[in-house]
Amino acid sequence: MNNTRVYQMSFAGVYPHYIQKAEKKNRTKDEVDTIIYWLTGYDKQTLQQLIDNKTNFEDFFAQAPQINPNVSKITGVICGYRVEEIEDGLMQKIRYLDKLVDELAKGKAMDKILRT
């Protein structure tokens, strides 16, 4: 599968959809941001710079300070694929983020989402 198109998508273009998905289920932007910080190691200021610069997904994950060591605990199906079985590392990270936001929108507690 050629994922180049997904990798070149602007994170800033998708980010509002993550927030919208969460807010539809009475969750908050701050919770979405907390998930992103946990997954990538970014902080509020750096995340905002990436959004302002319209950074694509490839660079978003390549520049991440530290992918959380507990990502291996993220399991389940997103977009028809088991996240733990996705072989392409970048696509797996994108789907991890999708899965975490999905869990937030489904009402899961933050401590469970953040695998604490």
C-alpha positions in Angstrom: 0.0 0.0 0.0 1.3 3.4 -0.9 0.9 5.7 2.1 2.8 8.7 0.7 -0.4 10.8 0.5 -1.2 10.2 4.2 2.4 11.0 5.2 2.3 14.3 3.3 -1.0 15.4 4.9 -0.7 18.4 7.1 -1.1 17.5 10.8 -2.8 20.9 11.2 -5.4 19.8 8.7 -6.3 16.7 10.7 -5.9 18.1 14.2 -9.3 20.0 14.2 -11.0 16.7 13.3 -9.5 15.0 16.3 -10.8 17.9 18.5 -14.2 17.8 16.8 -14.5 14.1 17.3 -13.7 14.4 21.0 -15.9 17.4 21.6 -18.9 15.7 20.0 -18.7 13.2 22.8 -18.2 15.9 25.6 -14.5 15.5 25.8 -12.1 18.5 25.4 -9.3 19.9 23.3 -7.0 19.7 26.4 -7.6 16.0 26.6 -6.7 15.6 22.9 -3.6 17.6 23.5 -2.7 15.5 26.5 -2.9 12.4 24.4 -0.6 14.0 21.8 1.9 15.1 24.4 1.9 11.6 25.9 2.4 9.9 22.6 5.0 12.2 21.1 6.8 14.0 23.9 5.8 17.4 22.4 4.8 20.2 24.7 2.1 22.9 24.2 4.4 25.4 22.5 6.1 23.0 20.2 2.7 21.5 19.2 1.4 24.9 18.3 4.5 25.7 16.2 4.0 22.4 14.3 0.3 23.3 13.7 1.3 26.9 12.6 3.9 25.6 10.2 1.4 23.0 8.7 3.9 20.2 9.4 3.1 17.0 7.6 2.6 13.7 9.5 5.9 12.3 8.3 7.8 15.3 9.9 5.5 15.4 12.8 6.5 12.0 14.0 10.1 12.2 12.7 10.7 15.3 14.9 8.8 14.0 17.9 11.0 14.3 21.0 10.2 10.8 22.2 7.6 8.3 21.2 6.1 7.0 24.5 7.7 3.6 25.5 4.2 2.3 26.4 2.9 2.5 22.8 3.2 -1.3 22.6 0.3 -1.4 25.1 -2.0 0.2 22.4 -3.9 -2.6 20.8 -7.1 -3.0 18.9 -8.6 -2.2 15.5 -8.7 1.2 13.8 -9.7 1.7 10.2 -10.0 -2.1 9.8 -6.4 -2.8 10.9 -5.0 -4.1 14.2 -2.6 -1.3 15.3 -0.2 -3.8 16.8 0.2 -5.6 13.5 0.8 -2.6 11.2 4.3 -3.1 9.8 5.0 0.4 8.5 6.4 2.3 11.5 5.1 5.7 10.5 1.6 4.4 9.6 1.5 2.6 12.9 2.3 5.8 14.8 -0.5 7.6 12.9 -2.9 4.9 13.7 -1.8 4.9 17.4 -2.9 8.5 17.5 -6.2 7.7 15.7 -6.8 4.9 18.2 -6.2 7.0 21.3 -8.5 9.8 20.0 -11.1 7.2 19.2 -10.8 5.8 22.8 -11.3 9.3 24.1 -14.4 9.8 22.0 -15.8 6.5 23.2 -15.6 7.7 26.8 -12.6 5.8 28.1 -10.9 7.2 31.2 -7.7 9.2 30.6 -5.6 6.9 32.8 -6.7 3.9 30.7 -6.0 5.8 27.4 -2.6 6.8 28.6 -1.9 3.2 29.7 -1.0 4.2 33.3 
